[in-house]
Amino acid sequence: MKKKWIAVLLTLAMTGSMAACGSGSGAKSGSGDKDEAKEQTVELWTCWTDGADTAKAGEEQIKKFEEQTGIKVNQTNFTYDMLHEKILTAAAGGNVPDLIWGLPEYIGEFYNMGILEDLTERFNDWEDKDALSEAVVKAMTIDDKIVGIPYEMTVRAYLTHTEDLKAAGIEVPKTWEDLLSNGGYYEKNGKYLTELACTGVRSAQELLVYLAQYDLEIASAQDDGKYKNTWKDNDEEMEKATKVFQMYQDLVDKKIIDENCKNWGWEETDENFATGITSTYVTGNWLAERETSNPDTMEDVAVSAIPYPSDGHQATYMECKPLFILADSKNKDAAFELATDMCSKEWQEAGFPDRSPRSDVSTDSKWSKDFQALADTGVTFPPVTLGGITQAMQDAIAKVLQEGETPEAAAEWLSDAVNASLSDSGELSE
């Protein structure tokens, strides 16, 4: 009898084992598939502002995603600069996360490093893809391959505290000359009129705009399909580039901006404007979320075009931010599911209502319509490896504001540094 019971137990064990193997070997439905999904974990790196509306919405949406899919999300938050450096280190060590927030500046660099997953096939099968415009999809594409899913799109505007300007008795500055005519603003009002971002990712984006206001490109496409900075080949271009760096120097010398901002990035400059420490600033419509955290100081904010040189024209920076799936990810399908969930209408309305890349998500607020009105003057970086170029742009600002170089010397140095970077990446036109 004992032998019979042992035989029965062995038979049951084998049956259970075979059933388990059957459910885990590619079944598309049933409880086995659900159990397998629950074992999946997506490592997600974000760059939102802790405690802000986007972060709160994102945390809630991640919980919903986990409950609905059974996929666990390990989310870690960084600044963009920190994330960029950590990705370079992680890629070198072969230990990358699955899904990361990115900036458009990273597309060429990461693609040329070979660390991005080609999402073209998955994207074409995604049922929500038609909610994205052709321009947005193009911004996610390099070498005819879709390498990103957009999670945010915005342009830059000149934000002003209207009560500050009213108390100072001045109009919203429309030109650089208007800004520079207010040299006594700090002494009269106890705060600086405006600021510049001089370090980090924002500094290169701002500099790109001021150059574009003079029709200058940081790297221009050439007939051979490669790129080159042409300033030193053209006296007029070099003269205009010099004027841009002179504007930076003049803003410090005339105390229009705090000289300490030569060491500040977007974290300090956004915070100073949102808390009323400065009266105006060029930034994006993500500051809408600061109306919740800083209601008193943000209630008088108005949106205007970025001041431009009187012998130039309006321009702004257009930014469509991608979610990247890393080529070495072990959970690419789950990561794509999370990425497209972040681009879904529900998630976008919760976290990015004023700055969504989706055509079916927008609001009537100034953060949406007033920013969108500036989109026609938007410029972007050229589709080249940008890591060395954006660092050189930041270094050129430092040469003027920290090292005492002349504006002309800084412009000449930047032209050479851009071409050296293009040469290193094999993208320089000879």
Disulfide bonds with the S-S distance in Angstrom:
none
